[in-house]
Amino acid sequence: MAKEELVAIHEFCDSHNVEISFIHSLSEAGLVEMTTIEETNFISDEQVPELKKLVRLHYDMDINMEGIETIHHLLQQMKIMQKEMKDLRNRLSLYEEID
């Protein structure tokens, strides 16, 4: 298992010109998981791409927190449905090979 790297919230915010309160709002909404070590908040490096998407939704497209939550939920549902479709196609291809 790969070692999880952590990114300090304040460093991410400084480099992306984002308010720390926005990241805290995302965490309170359950969209980002923060880890606190010695009074410093971190996120895993695996969450950074998703966090960047959420930042773009808010800052570039001016979407409020409720809209971001809705969009995130719908995107998660789409991922689940796409996986189910892939699994069903794979199962179907097995039956087609038998015939």
SVG drawing of the C-alpha trace seen along z (x, -y; Angstrom):
<svg xmlns="http://www.w3.org/2000/svg" viewBox="-28 -34 33 55">
<polyline fill="none" stroke="black" stroke-width="0.4" points="0.0,0.0 1.4,-3.4 2.1,-5.9 -0.4,-8.7 1.0,-12.1 -0.6,-15.1 -1.0,-18.6 -1.3,-21.5 -4.6,-23.4 -2.9,-26.8 -0.3,-25.9 -3.1,-24.7 -5.0,-27.9 -2.0,-30.2 -1.0,-28.5 -4.5,-28.5 -5.7,-31.8 -8.5,-30.2 -10.0,-31.2 -9.4,-28.7 -13.0,-29.2 -14.1,-27.7 -12.1,-24.5 -13.6,-24.3 -17.1,-24.7 -16.3,-21.8 -15.2,-19.7 -18.3,-20.5 -20.4,-19.5 -18.5,-16.2 -17.0,-16.9 -13.4,-17.0 -11.8,-15.0 -9.4,-17.0 -6.8,-15.7 -5.5,-17.8 -1.9,-17.3 -0.6,-19.6 -3.2,-22.3 -2.5,-22.3 -5.2,-21.0 -4.2,-18.7 -5.9,-16.9 -4.5,-13.8 -2.8,-14.3 -5.4,-12.0 -8.1,-14.6 -6.3,-17.4 -7.7,-16.8 -11.3,-16.7 -10.7,-19.8 -9.4,-21.7 -12.7,-20.8 -14.7,-22.1 -12.6,-25.3 -13.2,-25.9 -17.0,-25.4 -17.0,-28.0 -14.5,-30.6 -14.6,-30.3 -18.3,-29.5 -19.6,-31.3 -21.6,-28.3 -22.7,-28.5 -22.1,-25.7 -25.5,-24.2 -25.0,-24.0 -21.6,-22.4 -23.0,-19.8 -25.7,-19.0 -23.3,-18.8 -20.9,-16.6 -23.8,-14.3 -24.9,-14.0 -21.4,-13.3 -21.0,-10.6 -24.3,-9.0 -23.0,-9.1 -19.8,-7.4 -21.8,-4.6 -24.1,-4.2 -21.2,-4.1 -19.5,-1.4 -22.8,0.6 -23.2,0.3 -19.6,1.5 -20.1,4.4 -23.4,5.3 -21.7,5.1 -19.0,7.4 -21.5,9.9 -23.5,9.7 -20.4,10.3 -19.8,13.5 -23.2,14.8 -22.8,13.7 -19.6,15.7 -21.4,18.9 -23.9,18.7"/>
</svg>
